[in-house]
Amino acid sequence: MKTFPELGSEMTFGPFPDDQCFGIENSGPHKAAGEGVKIIEFYKLNLREGKPPQIWLIEAKKTAPRSSPQNVQKFVVEMKKAGAKVPTPAIENLEAQADWLSIHGPRLFPFMPPDFVVSDFALYFSELREKMENALRLFFATRAGRHPAQAGHWPGTFYNLPLDTTEVRLFLVIKTAESDRLPQLNEKLRKVMRPVVATWGLGPSAVEVLTEAMAQQRGLIGNAGA
């Protein structure tokens, strides 16, 4: 049985049967992929009698992202320095659009530093997408024989999965997420993952944000299996 004590998220996942999980972070396959390749915490098999197997990709965080009104105010200051008039209603709208500004601001407003961040939403979910997409690519590339030297690191059960019918689920577990924020967080994660879900044919229910309590209900924390 294996557990995954994720120090950054302050949660311990498992225990799971050895052949039904794989801790990819800092593993041989992860290191062989090269420096700077961001990856999820671990893979978990969900084997269901009479139903297609599932492979779960698990990423864990302690906190959820929040927009930063302080940075919105800094942005307004920069606009005023550039000679723009910014009325109060516009400032309120900027706060509402902080996530959009984080992505498009430096391109549309040359006076903004290229690393300026109005909301940590953009960076938070961009990193999640990168990790989950890398995890998908690494698993399927290995199964396709593209990483033969690393194949032996994976449990054999992962090599017995029928790739045409195996379902993929992408889970973000946030320890301190408030339940009333889950709709917002799910909407954002599904939005940034939409191209990945579509191109990989994962289906509309492939992506979900879980609280710690929900992860326990799914058998990810404190149970002996899925």
N, CA and C of each residue as an Amber inpcrd file, in Angstrom:
protein
   678
   0.8360000  -1.1940000   0.0000000   0.0000000   0.0000000   0.0000000
   0.8790000   1.2560000   0.0000000   0.4570000   2.2600000  -0.7380000
   1.2300000   3.4880000  -0.8340000   0.3820000   4.6880000  -0.4060000
   1.0680000   5.6650000   0.1690000   0.4490000   6.9430000   0.4580000
   1.2590000   8.0410000  -0.2180000   0.6130000   9.1730000  -0.3980000
   1.2700000  10.3190000  -1.0190000   1.0870000  11.5290000  -0.1090000
   2.0440000  11.7440000   0.8040000   1.9540000  12.9260000   1.6750000
   2.4140000  14.1710000   0.9340000   1.4690000  14.9510000   0.4690000
   1.7880000  16.1520000  -0.3130000   1.9750000  17.3230000   0.6480000
   3.2340000  17.6600000   0.9220000   3.5450000  18.6560000   1.9450000
   2.9960000  20.0320000   1.5820000   3.0470000  20.3680000   0.3190000
   2.5730000  21.6870000  -0.0790000   1.0900000  21.8800000   0.1190000
   0.3370000  20.7950000   0.0170000  -1.1140000  20.8950000   0.1750000
  -1.5680000  20.5010000   1.5760000  -0.6370000  19.9680000   2.3830000
  -0.9350000  19.5230000   3.7510000  -2.0010000  18.4300000   3.7740000
  -1.9910000  17.5790000   2.7550000  -2.9060000  16.4390000   2.7000000
  -2.1140000  15.1740000   2.4000000  -2.5890000  14.0500000   2.9100000
  -1.9880000  12.7520000   2.6110000  -3.0110000  11.9100000   1.8770000
  -2.6680000  11.5000000   0.6620000  -3.5610000  10.6990000  -0.1580000
  -3.2380000   9.2200000   0.0160000  -4.2820000   8.4090000   0.0020000
  -4.1010000   6.9780000   0.1710000  -4.5610000   6.5120000   1.5380000
  -4.1640000   5.2670000   1.8920000  -3.2880000   4.3560000   1.1340000
  -4.0110000   3.6930000  -0.0400000  -3.2080000   3.3820000  -1.0730000
  -3.7080000   2.7180000  -2.2650000  -2.8880000   1.4540000  -2.5160000
  -3.4910000   0.4380000  -3.1240000  -2.7050000  -0.7220000  -3.5620000
  -1.5650000  -0.2860000  -4.4740000  -0.4190000  -0.9220000  -4.3170000
   0.7710000  -0.5180000  -5.0700000   0.5500000  -0.5130000  -6.5770000
  -0.2710000  -1.4370000  -7.0640000  -0.4440000  -1.5530000  -8.5130000
  -1.5450000  -0.6400000  -9.0520000  -2.1250000   0.1930000  -8.1820000
  -3.2150000   1.0600000  -8.6290000  -2.8850000   2.5440000  -8.4940000
  -1.6140000   2.8600000  -8.3230000  -1.2200000   4.2590000  -8.2110000
   0.2290000   4.4170000  -8.6660000   0.5610000   5.6350000  -9.0530000
   1.9380000   5.9160000  -9.4540000   2.2510000   7.3740000  -9.1570000
   3.2080000   7.5940000  -8.2750000   3.6410000   8.9490000  -7.9480000
   4.6130000   9.4470000  -9.0000000   4.1380000  10.2960000  -9.8760000
   4.9420000  10.7210000 -11.0160000   5.9230000  11.8340000 -10.6640000
   5.5450000  12.6960000  -9.7080000   6.3970000  13.8350000  -9.3770000
   7.7380000  13.3510000  -8.8370000   8.8100000  13.8120000  -9.4500000
  10.1870000  13.4520000  -9.0800000  10.5120000  11.9810000  -9.3400000
   9.6980000  11.3110000 -10.1390000   9.9700000   9.9200000 -10.5050000
  10.9690000   9.8720000 -11.6550000  11.4070000   8.6600000 -11.9980000
  12.3110000   8.4880000 -13.1270000  11.7400000   9.0370000 -14.4210000
  10.4810000   8.6850000 -14.7730000   9.9030000   9.2280000 -16.0060000
   9.7980000  10.7520000 -16.0020000   9.4860000  11.3250000 -14.8480000
   9.3790000  12.7890000 -14.7680000  10.7500000  13.4280000 -14.9860000
  11.7590000  12.9040000 -14.3300000  13.1060000  13.4620000 -14.4910000
  13.6100000  13.2740000 -15.9180000  13.2750000  12.1310000 -16.5220000
  13.7310000  11.8750000 -17.8850000  13.0520000  12.7960000 -18.8940000
  11.8790000  13.3180000 -18.5370000  11.1760000  14.2210000 -19.4440000
  11.9160000  15.5370000 -19.6170000  12.7880000  15.8630000 -18.6690000
  13.5940000  17.0680000 -18.8020000  13.2840000  18.1160000 -17.7580000
  14.2280000  18.9900000 -17.5470000  14.0830000  20.0410000 -16.5510000
  12.9740000  21.0160000 -16.9460000  12.1980000  21.4270000 -15.9470000
  11.1600000  22.4190000 -16.1860000   9.8230000  21.8700000 -16.6280000
   9.6930000  20.5500000 -16.7330000   8.4150000  19.9470000 -17.1150000
   7.5400000  19.8320000 -15.8720000   6.5040000  20.6380000 -15.8050000
   5.6060000  20.6120000 -14.6530000   4.6670000  19.4230000 -14.7700000
   4.3470000  18.8240000 -13.6200000   3.5850000  17.5800000 -13.6460000
   2.6670000  17.5150000 -12.4360000   1.6630000  16.6590000 -12.4950000
   0.7210000  16.4420000 -11.4030000   1.4020000  15.6970000 -10.2610000
   0.6380000  15.4590000  -9.1810000   1.1920000  14.7320000  -8.0300000
   1.2870000  13.2270000  -8.3050000   0.1430000  12.6280000  -8.7380000
   0.1670000  11.1790000  -8.9640000  -1.0090000  10.7510000  -9.8340000
  -0.8940000   9.5100000 -10.3440000  -1.9540000   8.8610000 -11.1030000
  -2.6100000   7.8100000 -10.2020000  -3.8970000   7.6530000 -10.3520000
  -4.6350000   6.6570000  -9.5590000  -5.5750000   5.8930000 -10.4790000
  -5.5650000   4.5640000 -10.4080000  -6.5020000   3.7530000 -11.1690000
  -7.7930000   3.5760000 -10.3820000  -8.8890000   3.6750000 -11.0610000
 -10.1970000   3.3970000 -10.4800000 -10.7930000   2.2530000 -11.2800000
 -10.6490000   1.0420000 -10.7420000 -11.0900000  -0.1650000 -11.4310000
 -12.4800000  -0.5360000 -10.9380000 -13.4270000  -0.5940000 -11.8710000
 -14.8320000  -0.7920000 -11.5190000 -15.3780000  -2.0300000 -12.2190000
 -15.9620000  -2.9060000 -11.4570000 -16.4820000  -4.1480000 -12.0200000
 -17.6340000  -3.8510000 -12.9830000 -17.5240000  -4.3670000 -14.1700000
 -18.5780000  -4.2010000 -15.1600000 -18.5980000  -2.8520000 -15.8460000
 -17.6200000  -1.9900000 -15.5360000 -17.5560000  -0.6720000 -16.1480000
 -16.1510000  -0.4230000 -16.6720000 -15.9960000   0.4980000 -17.6090000
 -14.6490000   0.7890000 -18.1140000 -13.7480000   1.2990000 -16.9940000
 -12.4770000   0.9280000 -17.0050000 -11.5510000   1.4560000 -15.9830000
 -11.3380000   2.9470000 -16.1710000 -10.9190000   3.5760000 -15.1160000
 -10.6110000   5.0000000 -15.1590000  -9.1880000   5.2280000 -14.6690000
  -8.5240000   6.2050000 -15.2530000  -7.2490000   6.6610000 -14.7230000
  -7.4590000   8.1010000 -14.2640000  -7.1740000   8.3250000 -12.9870000
  -7.3640000   9.6390000 -12.3850000  -6.0190000  10.3560000 -12.3240000
  -5.9960000  11.5980000 -12.7640000  -4.8100000  12.4430000 -12.6450000
  -5.0750000  13.4310000 -11.5170000  -4.2420000  13.3780000 -10.4720000
  -4.5080000  14.1290000  -9.2560000  -3.4760000  15.2360000  -9.0550000
  -3.9710000  16.4480000  -8.8950000  -3.1480000  17.5820000  -8.4930000
  -3.7250000  18.1400000  -7.1960000  -2.8390000  18.5390000  -6.2700000
  -3.2840000  19.0020000  -4.9560000  -2.7540000  20.3930000  -4.6600000
  -3.6130000  21.2060000  -4.0590000  -3.2470000  22.5540000  -3.6420000
  -3.8000000  22.8070000  -2.2430000  -3.1040000  23.6480000  -1.4870000
  -3.6120000  24.0170000  -0.1730000  -4.7010000  25.0670000  -0.2800000
  -4.5210000  26.0410000  -1.1540000  -5.4530000  27.1570000  -1.2430000
  -5.9170000  27.3660000  -2.6780000  -7.0410000  28.0670000  -2.8110000
  -7.5650000  28.4650000  -4.1040000  -7.0840000  29.8690000  -4.4280000
  -7.0450000  30.2150000  -5.6980000  -6.5660000  31.5560000  -6.0680000
  -7.6270000  32.6240000  -5.8340000  -7.1770000  33.8270000  -5.6420000
  -8.0790000  34.9670000  -5.5040000  -7.5110000  36.1300000  -6.3220000
  -8.4020000  36.9830000  -6.8050000  -7.9460000  38.1680000  -7.5150000
  -7.3640000  39.1550000  -6.5160000  -6.5800000  40.0810000  -7.0060000
  -5.8830000  41.0210000  -6.1360000  -6.3180000  42.4500000  -6.4260000
  -7.2430000  43.0350000  -5.6000000  -7.6450000  44.4280000  -5.8070000
  -6.4720000  45.3930000  -5.7190000  -5.4390000  45.0310000  -4.9290000
  -4.2730000  45.9040000  -4.8240000  -3.6020000  46.0520000  -6.1830000
  -3.5080000  44.9850000  -6.9190000  -2.8930000  45.0570000  -8.2370000
  -3.7680000  45.8100000  -9.2300000  -5.0940000  45.7210000  -9.0500000
  -5.9780000  46.5210000  -9.8970000  -5.6960000  47.9960000  -9.6780000
  -5.5270000  48.3830000  -8.4200000  -5.2280000  49.7810000  -8.1240000
  -3.8800000  50.1920000  -8.7180000  -2.9040000  49.3150000  -8.6650000
  -1.6090000  49.5990000  -9.2730000  -1.7630000  49.7930000 -10.7780000
  -2.6130000  48.9810000 -11.3820000  -2.8640000  49.0950000 -12.8080000
  -3.4840000  50.4560000 -13.1340000  -4.4390000  50.8910000 -12.2990000
  -5.0810000  52.1920000 -12.4980000  -4.0600000  53.3170000 -12.4040000
  -3.1360000  53.2040000 -11.4250000  -2.0850000  54.2130000 -11.2830000
  -1.2620000  54.2960000 -12.5530000  -0.8910000  53.1300000 -13.1180000
  -0.1000000  53.1120000 -14.3420000  -0.8660000  53.7450000 -15.5020000
  -2.1760000  53.4870000 -15.5620000  -2.9860000  54.0790000 -16.6190000
  -3.0040000  55.6100000 -16.5040000  -3.1610000  56.0880000 -15.2500000
  -3.2040000  57.5320000 -15.0470000  -1.8620000  58.1690000 -15.3770000
  -0.7800000  57.4680000 -15.0550000   0.5420000  57.9810000 -15.4090000
   0.6880000  58.1000000 -16.9220000   0.0340000  57.1990000 -17.6330000
   0.1100000  57.2100000 -19.0880000  -0.8400000  58.2260000 -19.7090000
  -1.5750000  58.9560000 -18.8480000  -2.4420000  60.0090000 -19.3510000
  -3.8910000  59.6220000 -19.5270000  -4.2640000  58.4240000 -19.0950000
  -5.6460000  57.9860000 -19.2540000  -6.4930000  58.4550000 -18.0740000
  -7.7540000  58.8100000 -18.3540000  -8.6980000  59.1640000 -17.3050000
  -9.4890000  57.9140000 -16.9320000  -9.5030000  57.5780000 -15.6370000
 -10.1370000  56.3360000 -15.2030000 -11.2340000  56.6680000 -14.1970000
 -12.4930000  56.7140000 -14.6260000 -13.5910000  56.9930000 -13.6930000
 -13.8550000  55.8180000 -12.7690000 -14.5400000  56.0690000 -11.6640000
 -14.8140000  55.0240000 -10.6640000 -15.5120000  53.8050000 -11.2500000
 -16.5610000  53.9740000 -12.0720000 -17.1930000  52.7700000 -12.6490000
 -16.2190000  51.8990000 -13.4280000 -15.2710000  52.5430000 -14.1000000
 -14.2850000  51.7700000 -14.8620000 -13.3860000  50.9640000 -13.9340000
 -13.0360000  51.5510000 -12.7790000 -12.2100000  50.8280000 -11.8140000
 -12.9480000  49.5930000 -11.3160000 -14.2350000  49.7400000 -11.0310000
 -15.0240000  48.5920000 -10.5770000 -15.0690000  47.5100000 -11.6480000
 -15.1710000  47.9230000 -12.9090000 -15.1800000  46.9530000 -14.0000000
 -13.8280000  46.2730000 -14.1380000 -12.7640000  47.0200000 -13.9140000
 -11.4250000  46.4240000 -13.9680000 -11.2710000  45.3400000 -12.9280000
 -11.8010000  45.5790000 -11.7230000 -11.7180000  44.5640000 -10.6850000
 -12.4700000  43.3040000 -11.0900000 -13.5880000  43.4920000 -11.7650000
 -14.3570000  42.3430000 -12.2230000 -13.6490000  41.5840000 -13.3340000
 -12.8090000  42.3180000 -14.1090000 -12.1220000  41.7130000 -15.2490000
 -10.6360000  41.4690000 -14.9720000 -10.2810000  41.3330000 -13.6970000
  -8.8670000  41.2080000 -13.3420000  -8.2140000  40.0000000 -13.9880000
  -8.9410000  38.9070000 -14.0720000  -8.3870000  37.6950000 -14.6800000
  -8.0630000  37.9290000 -16.1480000  -8.9870000  38.5610000 -16.8700000
  -8.7730000  38.8680000 -18.2920000  -7.5720000  39.7770000 -18.4730000
  -7.4280000  40.7730000 -17.5930000  -6.3130000  41.7060000 -17.6890000
  -4.9720000  41.0160000 -17.4900000  -4.9490000  40.0230000 -16.5930000
  -3.6930000  39.3180000 -16.3450000  -3.1730000  38.6540000 -17.6080000
  -4.1010000  38.2030000 -18.4450000  -3.7120000  37.4960000 -19.6600000
  -3.3940000  38.4750000 -20.7910000  -4.2610000  39.4710000 -20.9730000
  -4.1780000  40.3310000 -22.1590000  -3.5810000  41.7100000 -21.8970000
  -3.5020000  42.1000000 -20.6140000  -3.0660000  43.4520000 -20.2950000
  -1.7360000  43.8700000 -20.8880000  -0.6600000  43.0930000 -20.6870000
   0.6530000  43.5120000 -21.2040000   0.6780000  43.7110000 -22.7180000
  -0.1400000  42.9550000 -23.4370000  -0.1760000  43.1020000 -24.8980000
  -0.9680000  44.3390000 -25.3100000  -2.0640000  44.5960000 -24.6030000
  -2.9330000  45.7100000 -24.9880000  -2.4720000  47.0440000 -24.4320000
  -1.7470000  46.9820000 -23.2950000  -1.3140000  48.2190000 -22.6470000
   0.2070000  48.1890000 -22.5010000   0.9310000  48.7800000 -23.4430000
   2.4020000  48.6770000 -23.4790000   3.0920000  49.1980000 -22.2340000
   2.4340000  50.0780000 -21.4660000   3.0890000  50.6140000 -20.2750000
   3.1340000  49.6110000 -19.1350000   2.3960000  48.5090000 -19.2540000
   2.3940000  47.4890000 -18.1920000   3.6380000  46.6200000 -18.2970000
   4.3030000  46.3210000 -17.1870000   5.4240000  45.3830000 -17.2210000
   4.9570000  44.0250000 -17.7360000   5.7890000  43.2930000 -18.4770000
   5.3560000  42.0130000 -19.0480000   5.0020000  40.9630000 -18.0160000
   5.5410000  41.0940000 -16.7920000   5.2510000  40.1180000 -15.7520000
   4.1970000  40.6220000 -14.7660000   3.4730000  41.6950000 -15.1360000
   2.4780000  42.2660000 -14.2350000   1.2950000  41.3140000 -14.1030000
   0.8340000  41.0950000 -12.8830000  -0.2710000  40.1780000 -12.6180000
  -1.3650000  40.9150000 -11.8590000  -2.5460000  41.0110000 -12.4430000
  -3.6800000  41.6180000 -11.7650000  -4.3830000  40.5900000 -10.8980000
  -4.4810000  39.3810000 -11.3730000  -5.1410000  38.3050000 -10.6430000
  -4.2770000  37.0530000 -10.7160000  -4.1910000  36.3240000  -9.6000000
  -3.4210000  35.0830000  -9.6460000  -4.2310000  33.9460000 -10.2570000
  -5.4990000  34.1980000 -10.6150000  -6.2980000  33.1880000 -11.2910000
  -5.6090000  32.7030000 -12.5630000  -5.1460000  33.6480000 -13.3640000
  -4.5780000  33.2950000 -14.6650000  -3.3690000  32.3850000 -14.5070000
  -2.4500000  32.7640000 -13.6270000  -1.2450000  31.9620000 -13.4250000
  -1.5730000  30.6220000 -12.7980000  -2.4580000  30.6180000 -11.8160000
  -2.8330000  29.4050000 -11.0810000  -3.3830000  28.3490000 -12.0430000
  -4.3510000  28.7490000 -12.8610000  -4.9990000  27.7780000 -13.7340000
  -4.1770000  27.4820000 -14.9820000  -3.3600000  28.4150000 -15.4040000
  -2.4580000  28.1330000 -16.5120000  -1.4620000  27.0490000 -16.1250000
  -0.9470000  27.1200000 -14.9020000  -0.0220000  26.0960000 -14.4260000
  -0.7140000  24.7480000 -14.2910000  -1.9580000  24.7530000 -13.8190000
  -2.7070000  23.4980000 -13.7050000  -2.8900000  22.8410000 -15.0690000
  -3.2600000  23.6380000 -16.0560000  -3.4370000  23.0930000 -17.3920000
  -2.1320000  22.4840000 -17.9020000  -1.0310000  23.1780000 -17.6700000
   0.2590000  22.6800000 -18.1220000   0.5950000  21.3460000 -17.4550000
   0.3650000  21.2590000 -16.1500000   0.6640000  20.0240000 -15.4270000
  -0.1810000  18.8610000 -15.9210000  -1.4770000  19.1010000 -16.0770000
  -2.3740000  18.0110000 -16.4720000  -2.1360000  17.5830000 -17.9020000
  -1.8620000  18.5490000 -18.7760000  -1.5960000  18.1900000 -20.1630000
  -0.2760000  17.4200000 -20.2820000   0.7370000  17.8360000 -19.5330000
   1.9990000  17.0950000 -19.5300000   1.7960000  15.6750000 -19.0200000
   0.9480000  15.5330000 -17.9880000   0.6990000  14.2070000 -17.4300000
   0.0040000  13.2990000 -18.4380000  -0.9470000  13.8390000 -19.1680000
  -1.6160000  13.0590000 -20.2120000  -0.6210000  12.6280000 -21.2850000
   0.1610000  13.5800000 -21.7420000   1.1140000  13.2850000 -22.8070000
   2.1290000  12.2390000 -22.3810000   2.6290000  12.3710000 -21.1560000
   3.6710000  11.4580000 -20.6990000   3.1480000  10.0360000 -20.5890000
   1.9520000   9.8740000 -20.0220000   1.3980000   8.5230000 -19.8880000
   1.1520000   7.8880000 -21.2510000   0.4440000   8.5970000 -22.1290000
   0.0970000   8.0050000 -23.4160000   1.3100000   7.8470000 -24.3230000
   2.2770000   8.7460000 -24.2030000   3.5000000   8.5950000 -24.9820000
   4.2860000   7.3690000 -24.5320000   4.3040000   7.1360000 -23.2200000
   4.9860000   5.9510000 -22.7040000   4.2850000   4.6860000 -23.1710000
   2.9560000   4.6840000 -23.1250000   2.2020000   3.5230000 -23.5990000
   2.4050000   3.2980000 -25.0950000   2.6940000   4.3660000 -25.8130000
   2.9260000   4.2370000 -27.2530000   4.3570000   3.8090000 -27.5660000
   5.1660000   3.6000000 -26.5380000   6.5230000   3.1360000 -26.7320000
   7.5440000   4.2230000 -26.9980000   7.1610000   5.4780000 -26.7000000
   8.0730000   6.5840000 -26.9700000   9.1260000   6.7640000 -25.8850000
   8.9210000   6.1420000 -24.7200000   9.8860000   6.2400000 -23.6160000
  10.2020000   4.8260000 -23.0950000  10.8010000   3.9990000 -23.9210000
  11.0120000   2.6000000 -23.5260000  11.8920000   2.4410000 -22.3020000
  12.8480000   3.3240000 -22.1080000  13.7440000   3.1940000 -20.9500000
  13.0300000   3.4670000 -19.6450000  11.8890000   4.1610000 -19.6840000
  11.1660000   4.5200000 -18.4710000   9.9290000   3.6540000 -18.2390000
   9.6260000   2.7840000 -19.1700000   8.3860000   2.0120000 -19.0820000
   8.3250000   1.1510000 -17.8230000   9.4660000   0.6190000 -17.4060000
   9.4900000  -0.2710000 -16.2540000   9.2110000   0.4030000 -14.9330000
   9.2150000   1.7250000 -14.8960000   8.9110000   2.4350000 -13.6550000
   7.4240000   2.3840000 -13.3170000   6.5980000   2.1940000 -14.3200000
   5.1480000   2.1950000 -14.1050000   4.6850000   0.8330000 -13.6290000
   3.6730000   0.7770000 -12.7430000   3.0800000  -0.5150000 -12.3940000
   2.5240000  -1.2080000 -13.6290000   2.6170000  -2.5120000 -13.6550000
   2.1740000  -3.2540000 -14.8270000   0.7080000  -3.0570000 -15.1540000
  -0.1150000  -2.7790000 -14.1310000  -1.5460000  -2.5950000 -14.3730000
  -1.8080000  -1.4260000 -15.3150000  -0.9450000  -0.4290000 -15.2900000
  -1.1370000   0.7050000 -16.1810000  -0.9220000   0.2980000 -17.6380000
  -0.1390000  -0.7640000 -17.8470000   0.1020000  -1.2350000 -19.2060000
  -0.9730000  -2.1880000 -19.6930000  -1.8460000  -2.6300000 -18.7880000
  -2.9390000  -3.5070000 -19.1820000  -4.2190000  -2.7440000 -19.4750000
  -4.1950000  -1.4430000 -19.2970000  -5.3960000  -0.6500000 -19.5460000
  -5.7160000  -0.6120000 -21.0400000  -6.9600000  -0.8660000 -21.4100000
  -7.3480000  -0.7150000 -22.8220000  -7.5100000   0.7670000 -23.1390000
  -6.6200000   1.2960000 -23.9290000  -6.5920000   2.7410000 -24.1490000
  -7.8240000   3.2710000 -24.8680000  -8.4880000   2.4150000 -25.6400000
  -9.6420000   2.9080000 -26.3810000 -10.8700000   3.1100000 -25.5070000
 -10.9350000   2.4030000 -24.3750000 -12.1250000   2.5070000 -23.5170000
 -11.8260000   3.0870000 -22.1370000 -10.5760000   3.1840000 -21.7550000
 -10.2470000   3.7340000 -20.4380000 -10.6420000   5.2010000 -20.3590000
 -11.3710000   5.5290000 -19.3060000 -11.8040000   6.9110000 -19.1010000
 -10.7430000   7.6730000 -18.3070000 -10.6190000   8.9580000 -18.5650000
  -9.6400000   9.8060000 -17.8880000 -10.3790000  10.8760000 -17.0930000
  -9.9770000  11.0290000 -15.8340000 -10.5390000  12.0650000 -14.9790000
  -9.4020000  12.9360000 -14.4490000  -9.6010000  14.2490000 -14.4850000
  -8.6040000  15.2090000 -14.0330000  -9.1500000  15.8980000 -12.7830000
  -8.5090000  15.6560000 -11.6420000  -8.9940000  16.1850000 -10.3800000
  -8.0050000  17.1870000  -9.7880000  -8.5340000  18.3200000  -9.3530000
  -7.7850000  19.2680000  -8.5400000  -8.3840000  19.2190000  -7.1430000
  -7.5730000  18.8640000  -6.1480000  -8.0310000  18.8020000  -4.7580000
  -7.4620000  19.9970000  -4.0100000  -8.3360000  20.8320000  -3.4630000
  -7.9160000  22.0370000  -2.7400000  -8.3360000  21.9000000  -1.2880000
  -7.3600000  21.8560000  -0.4030000  -7.6280000  21.5890000   1.0090000
  -8.5680000  22.6120000   1.6320000  -8.3240000  23.8870000   1.3990000
  -9.0780000  24.9250000   2.1000000 -10.1640000  25.5640000   1.2340000
 -10.5250000  24.9340000   0.1290000 -11.5490000  25.5060000  -0.7480000
 -12.8960000  25.5450000  -0.0380000 -13.5650000  26.6960000  -0.1330000
 -14.9030000  26.8100000   0.4300000 -15.9100000  26.2590000  -0.5670000
 -16.9060000  25.5600000  -0.0560000 -17.8730000  24.9080000  -0.9380000
 -18.6100000  25.9080000  -1.8240000 -18.8220000  27.1430000  -1.3160000
 -19.5580000  28.1120000  -2.1240000 -18.7230000  28.6590000  -3.2800000
 -17.4240000  28.3890000  -3.2800000 -16.5670000  28.8220000  -4.3860000
 -16.3660000  27.7280000  -5.4320000 -16.8430000  26.5240000  -5.1570000
 -16.6200000  25.4170000  -6.0840000 -17.1900000  25.6850000  -7.4820000
 -18.3980000  26.2520000  -7.6000000 -18.8840000  26.5220000  -8.9620000
 -17.9490000  27.4220000  -9.7580000 -17.4310000  28.4690000  -9.1210000
 -16.5110000  29.3800000  -9.7960000 -15.2250000  28.6710000 -10.1820000
 -14.6800000  27.8790000  -9.2510000 -13.4220000  27.1860000  -9.5060000
 -13.5890000  26.1210000 -10.5860000 -14.6970000  25.3870000 -10.5340000
 -14.9500000  24.3810000 -11.5600000 -15.1190000  25.0230000 -12.9330000
 -15.8380000  26.1300000 -12.9730000 -16.0420000  26.8170000 -14.2410000
 -14.7150000  27.2570000 -14.8430000 -13.8410000  27.8120000 -14.0150000
 -12.5560000  28.2860000 -14.5170000 -11.6720000  27.1340000 -14.9780000
 -11.5840000  26.0660000 -14.1770000 -10.7310000  24.9430000 -14.5570000
 -11.2480000  24.2850000 -15.8320000 -12.5610000  24.1060000 -15.9380000
 -13.1200000  23.4940000 -17.1440000 -12.9030000  24.3720000 -18.3690000
 -12.9270000  25.6840000 -18.1540000 -12.7060000  26.5990000 -19.2690000
 -11.2810000  26.4790000 -19.7970000 -10.2860000  26.5010000 -18.9010000
  -8.8990000  26.4420000 -19.3690000  -8.5490000  25.0570000 -19.8950000
  -9.2610000  24.0250000 -19.4160000  -8.9770000  22.6620000 -19.8580000
  -9.7960000  22.2590000 -21.0800000 -10.6920000  23.1300000 -21.5470000
 -11.6000000  22.7690000 -22.6400000 -10.8660000  22.2880000 -23.8830000
  -9.8000000  22.9790000 -24.3390000  -9.0960000  22.4640000 -25.5270000
  -8.4780000  21.0850000 -25.2890000  -7.9600000  20.8620000 -24.0900000
  -7.3650000  19.5590000 -23.7670000  -8.4340000  18.4750000 -23.7560000
  -9.5440000  18.7500000 -23.0990000 -10.6430000  17.7860000 -23.0260000
 -11.1630000  17.4480000 -24.4110000 -11.2820000  18.4690000 -25.2590000
 -11.8230000  18.2540000 -26.5980000 -10.8710000  17.4510000 -27.4700000
  -9.5930000  17.8310000 -27.4770000  -8.6450000  17.1610000 -28.3720000
  -8.3540000  15.7320000 -27.9410000  -8.4250000  15.4670000 -26.6410000
  -8.1930000  14.1110000 -26.1530000  -9.4830000  13.2920000 -26.0720000
 -10.6260000  13.8990000 -26.3390000 -11.8970000  13.1780000 -26.3040000
 -12.2310000  12.6450000 -24.9250000 -12.0390000  13.4750000 -23.9060000
 -12.1930000  13.0020000 -22.5220000 -13.6320000  13.0420000 -22.0260000
 -14.4780000  13.8250000 -22.6410000 -15.8710000  13.8860000 -22.2200000
 -16.1500000  15.0530000 -21.2940000 -17.4310000  15.4500000 -21.1780000
 -17.8070000  16.6590000 -20.4390000 -17.5940000  16.5840000 -18.9310000
 -17.5070000  15.3990000 -18.3580000 -17.3600000  15.2670000 -16.9010000
 -15.9310000  14.9310000 -16.4840000 -14.9700000  15.2060000 -17.3620000
 -13.5960000  14.7710000 -17.0990000 -12.8820000  15.6050000 -16.0630000
 -13.3010000  16.8540000 -15.8500000 -12.5600000  17.7910000 -15.0030000
 -13.4080000  18.1710000 -13.7940000 -12.7740000  18.1430000 -12.6060000
 -13.5350000  18.5040000 -11.4020000 -12.6030000  18.9970000 -10.3030000
 -13.0770000  20.0090000  -9.5860000 -12.3870000  20.5190000  -8.4100000
 -13.0410000  19.8970000  -7.1780000 -12.2240000  19.3680000  -6.2620000
 -12.7210000  18.7090000  -5.0560000 -12.2070000  19.4190000  -3.8090000
 -13.0470000  19.4920000  -2.7890000 -12.5770000  19.8820000  -1.4670000
 -11.9220000  18.6740000  -0.8110000 -11.2850000  18.8780000   0.3280000
 -10.6800000  17.7510000   1.0370000 -11.7410000  16.7340000   1.4290000
 -12.9020000  17.1990000   1.8810000 -13.9770000  16.2800000   2.2690000
 -14.4760000  15.4790000   1.0700000 -14.5880000  16.1190000  -0.0790000
 -15.0210000  15.4140000  -1.2870000 -13.9910000  14.3870000  -1.7250000
 -12.7050000  14.7080000  -1.5530000 -11.6470000  13.7520000  -1.8860000
 -11.7230000  12.5280000  -0.9780000 -12.0660000  12.7380000   0.2790000
 -12.2580000  11.6090000   1.1860000 -13.4180000  10.7420000   0.7290000
 -14.5000000  11.3550000   0.2830000 -15.6560000  10.6070000  -0.1970000
 -15.3250000   9.8000000  -1.4460000 -14.4180000  10.3020000  -2.2580000
 -14.0110000   9.5790000  -3.4730000 -12.9680000   8.4980000  -3.1890000
 -12.5500000   8.3730000  -1.9400000 -11.5580000   7.3670000  -1.6030000
 -10.1350000   7.7920000  -1.8520000  -9.9180000   9.0880000  -2.0550000
  -8.5580000   9.5750000  -2.2980000  -7.7970000   9.8400000  -1.0160000
  -8.5050000  10.1000000   0.0560000  -7.8810000  10.4080000   1.3420000
  -8.5140000   9.5470000   2.4310000  -7.6700000   8.8180000   3.1360000
  -8.1380000   8.0990000   4.3150000  -8.8450000   6.7990000   4.0900000
  -8.8970000   6.3250000   2.8330000  -9.5240000   5.0460000   2.5460000
  -8.5160000   4.1350000   1.8670000  -8.8260000   2.8780000   1.8410000
  -7.8950000   1.8930000   1.3160000  -8.1260000   1.5630000  -0.1470000
  -8.6830000   2.4600000  -0.8590000  -8.8760000   2.2080000  -2.2800000
  -9.9810000   3.0630000  -2.8170000 -10.2550000   2.9150000  -4.0810000
 -11.2780000   3.7450000  -4.7210000 -12.6070000   3.0360000  -4.7310000
